[in-house]
Amino acid sequence: MKRIIIISIISLAVLNAVMIGSCKKSGDKPATTPVNFVVPPGFPPTKFNFSANPLTKEGIELGRHLFYDGRLSKDGNFPCASCHQQFAAFATYDHDLSHGFNNQFTTRNAPGLSNMAWESNFMWDGGINNLEVQPLAPITAPNEMAEDINNVVNKLAQDDQYKQLFRLAFGTEEVNSQRMLKALSQFMITLVSANSKYDKVKRGEAVFNSNEQAGYDLFKAKCASCHVEPLFTDFAYRNNGLTLNPYLLDFGRMKITNKKEDSLKFKVPSLRNIYETYPYMHDGRFWNLTAVLDHYSVGIQNSSTLDPLLANKIPLTATDKYNLIYFLGTLSDTSFTKNKNFEQPK
Amino acid sequence: MRTPLDKKTLLVGCLMAVLFCSACQKSLRFGAGPAPTHTLTIQFKPVVDGDSLEYGNTYQNIFGEPYTVSNFKFYLCQVDLLNTDSGKSYRLNKDEYFLVNFGDRNTTRIFLKAVPSTYNRIAFTIGVDSIRNVSGAQAGALDPANGMFWTWNTGYIMAKLEGHSSVSNQPNQVFEYHIGGFSGSDNVVQKVSLVFPLNAAIVFGSDRGTLMTIAANANAWFSGSNPTSIASTPVCTTPGVLAKKIASNYANMFEVLNIVSE
């Protein structure tokens, strides 16, 4: 009797296990490796919705491949990385406007990419409300990557390496725009710059020299109300007194809101890695930081939407500018611009 | 010798059998109400007033302007069947979105499940709610690859009507209405509620399905509470006041033509 009970228990248990096993979708669905996003000390809470797009090692790796892949553009020449170069802190080095499909210029200076987990609206005019859908703008813009989303998806779906990368990241080989965009976002979210000399000073691991310290004191007094530490931006849209470029006729935020009061307003950019991201401003009109500081001290043009904080300009002596530029150099983060994890995959 | 099964064996056997049977069941639902066993198929039919609409054929709007249509699409969600006498309503699809594209026959028919009952109205939403406009990359009908998405100023195009008209002053005499806007005063999401033909109340039984044909009248885009001529307004491709006017016009483009059992 005991034997019958034992046999029946064992056999049913085995059957049961087999049945449970057979319920799993595709039997060989690979497990992903969760990646914990670490908020650097002193940084505010993040804005990115990690629960809707949890970071995984495989998703980030797929995103890195996509970021460097020219097939996201019409003629294969313009990956994301063509305008967002790592050595330039993911801006376009030494270019006011970047180059796009068919010998065209972009309409704005490519901003550096870092610390996007703390950002909720993207582009100079804030027109894009979620990092996941940001790549759609450059991919489809006729003067940038000039491609159709369906074409991109089809190109990737024919590539055996991508089939494998999508399977590792999302469980199946299926390539679709949602997966592509989520993976790109995962990679971009990992682009955290928080290890400059400034950060080390804040952590007590380094000290400013006297010029840097003088520059930092000036910065806190004269610049930090818009370029708020530690992200060095308040993400607000402000008119900083630049004249309208008569060729680009770019009114900034007004294009998004259709409101007159937003005319000539652009998002306050972060100053992290500012030495690497030159030239400066939304149209790249200033080729060095001296020109930028000259603008704030004497060049500001008055207009109805000029930011009130700049109504009296920002008076700076030559020594002030010298020291400020010294301080801004402490925002360069070589562990970011040389991070192997952000490089083009081999 | 045959060993008789005792109570213990039976108990263990039953237990294992229950486990065995439940192995694949995802979750048991209790008290979920009557099951939605009635299949409702909605067939959307493009028309211009009383006539069927064919892409490329010439029609006239209330301003007497001749036009052809080359693209006619809209997003649909939150379909309800209602009975205004009993006050009952039933939501047929919780989160699913449909993109009805009159250029693709596969998209003009949608299949839903309803709880059998007597209904006298159908209601649905035209557009994409604000949450889906701010939540990043979507899939299925909301895949941005479907061409109903603004990339430079995030947001879905809720409805599209494109074509040509000799009164348009635009290149190639196009007219183009891409209607979107989801936040605050720019919101163009439209609630639509339609009576059944002859104001009838109809029994949706459990043993059969229903085919409901709903007309979408292109001429409604130009008329209604905010008459808009092609000559004066050939293009609307941004959120704002004009988009809201056109959306409130097309909110009245639907009519239930007939309901048949199948």
Chai-1 contact restraints between the chains, C-beta under 6 A:
chainA,res_idxA,chainB,res_idxB,connection_type,confidence,min_distance_angstrom,max_distance_angstrom,comment,restraint_id
A,M1,B,T3,contact,1.0,0.0,6.0,A-B,restraint_1
A,I5,B,T9,contact,1.0,0.0,6.0,A-B,restraint_2
A,S8,B,G13,contact,1.0,0.0,6.0,A-B,restraint_3
A,I9,B,V12,contact,1.0,0.0,6.0,A-B,restraint_4
A,L12,B,M16,contact,1.0,0.0,6.0,A-B,restraint_5
A,N16,B,L19,contact,1.0,0.0,6.0,A-B,restraint_6
A,N16,B,F20,contact,1.0,0.0,6.0,A-B,restraint_7
A,N16,B,A23,contact,1.0,0.0,6.0,A-B,restraint_8
A,M19,B,A23,contact,1.0,0.0,6.0,A-B,restraint_9
A,I20,B,A23,contact,1.0,0.0,6.0,A-B,restraint_10
A,C23,B,C24,contact,1.0,0.0,6.0,A-B,restraint_11
A,G127,B,W152,contact,1.0,0.0,6.0,A-B,restraint_12
A,G127,B,N153,contact,1.0,0.0,6.0,A-B,restraint_13
A,I128,B,T154,contact,1.0,0.0,6.0,A-B,restraint_14
A,N129,B,V134,contact,1.0,0.0,6.0,A-B,restraint_15
A,N129,B,T154,contact,1.0,0.0,6.0,A-B,restraint_16
A,N130,B,G136,contact,1.0,0.0,6.0,A-B,restraint_17
A,E132,B,G136,contact,1.0,0.0,6.0,A-B,restraint_18
A,E132,B,A137,contact,1.0,0.0,6.0,A-B,restraint_19
A,V133,B,G136,contact,1.0,0.0,6.0,A-B,restraint_20
A,V133,B,A137,contact,1.0,0.0,6.0,A-B,restraint_21
A,V133,B,T154,contact,1.0,0.0,6.0,A-B,restraint_22
A,L136,B,P144,contact,1.0,0.0,6.0,A-B,restraint_23
A,L136,B,T151,contact,1.0,0.0,6.0,A-B,restraint_24
A,A137,B,T151,contact,1.0,0.0,6.0,A-B,restraint_25
A,A137,B,W152,contact,1.0,0.0,6.0,A-B,restraint_26
A,T140,B,T151,contact,1.0,0.0,6.0,A-B,restraint_27
A,I149,B,A145,contact,1.0,0.0,6.0,A-B,restraint_28
A,N150,B,A145,contact,1.0,0.0,6.0,A-B,restraint_29
A,S177,B,D143,contact,1.0,0.0,6.0,A-B,restraint_30
A,S177,B,P144,contact,1.0,0.0,6.0,A-B,restraint_31
A,S177,B,A145,contact,1.0,0.0,6.0,A-B,restraint_32
A,Q178,B,A137,contact,1.0,0.0,6.0,A-B,restraint_33
A,Q178,B,A139,contact,1.0,0.0,6.0,A-B,restraint_34
A,L181,B,A137,contact,1.0,0.0,6.0,A-B,restraint_35
A,K182,B,A137,contact,1.0,0.0,6.0,A-B,restraint_36
A,I256,B,N153,contact,1.0,0.0,6.0,A-B,restraint_37
A,N258,B,G240,contact,1.0,0.0,6.0,A-B,restraint_38
